[in-house]
Amino acid sequence: MPMNAEINILTIGGGMYVSGRGTDSDGTIIPALLETRRQGLINRLGLVTTSADSAKESRERINNLAKRMGVDSQCEYFPKSGKNERAFLEALEQFNPDAVIVAVPDHLHASVSIPLIEKGIHCLVVKPMATTLAEANAMTEAAKKAGVVAQVEFHKRLDESNLLLRDAVQSGKLGNLLYAVIEYSQKKQIPRDIFRSWAEKTSIFQYLGVHYVDLLQFVTDFRPLRVSAWGQKDYLKNLGVDTWDAMQVVVEWERKDGGQFVSTHITNWIDPDETSAMSDQKINVVGTKGRFQADQKNRGVQIIEDWQGIQDVNPYFSSSWRETINQNLMFNGYGIKSVLQFVKDVQMFKDGEIELETLENVRPSFKVCRISSAVIEAAHQSLNQQNFPVNIKI
């Protein structure tokens, strides 16, 4: 059965990940949605920010990008005037979306998504799902009651190198898993400049490190039992931003055979702004029959330019190039695919081609992603309890 191109999508938020605001990039969500438009998968687009000024800036960025991509730039923007922290509710009534993409600060995910879900709107939330297990449970219950597609945009599940890891684990090639070590960091401009207004309401582990908590759960199907965490405050606190520069989190997991698996997550967001990539990330997983290692920064593509210096480029996340015939800009990568996957899932569900239960088990659904929110909450509790282990109850 062919898909019906009748999905109206409203994006809530217009920041760095949506449109590249505050950076020289085009973002991820808008390029992905414009690609869905090129493919005929969606009908109307809408975007909500918290002020008419920021909506205007988003309009300018989207119009410019759509022109370079050779696609229709038509998009409805909210609020129409002034400032309005709850403009998404106004947009809900005026735009009448089938699905929403929620890309607002972490601590607002539950309060923004639940009212929309209760109206029967399908929902994709950027990571993390929520800051606490209670919020995640409330989101999950709302989605279950409304019978909607509800997912978290954990795009690392679609990274080809991580799919190889999952295959190595699920096939038993690595034997019984023993431990994993993850290092993940970003430039200090993220908390210092781009997220400064809300950096104190999140943490580097909650904002960034949670990716690999979800990935390990996706790869292994193990159950997290306990979390211990340590953190350091120095650089950012001296700038008046009271949040952790770095965190080291140890998660104890129960294997399916009852054995113990331990993952160590080393994270920071104070890498030099001059470093060659926005993210520096490595994963090492060790089992009784083998080891899997991936340096997910050094993908083998390096660009050196007078005006920007050395860049280590990840062409597999979100890359763009000019199409050879008409020179239109094209986007691809697992960051783009994660949004397309949600759009296609919603359409298949609307067309009666797939059941919610099936999607919940194979996608980063609210039901599954509650686990990562529970780990986040436990890590913060451990920090506040002098690094003592905190048990996880889901």
Secondary structure, 3 states (H helix, E strand, C coil): CCCCCCEEEEEECCCHHHHCCCCCCCCCHHHHHHHHHHCCCEEEEEEECCEHHHHHHHHHHHHHHHHHHCCCCCCEEECCCCECCCHHHHHHHHHCCCEEEECCCHHHHHHHHHHHHCCCCEEEEECCCCCCHHHHHHHHHHHHHHCCCEEEECHHHHCHHHHHHHHHHHCCCCCCEEEEEEEEEEECHHHHHHCCCCHHHCCHHHHHHHHHHHHHHHHHCCEEEEEEEEEECCHHHHCCCCCCCEEEEEEEEECCCCCEEEEEEEEEEEECCCCCCCEEEEEEEEECCCEEEEECCCCCEEEEECCCEEEEECCCCCEEEECCCCCCEEEECHHHHHHHHHHHHHHHHHCCCCCHHHHHHHCCEHHHHHHHHHHHHHHHHHHHCCCCCEECCC
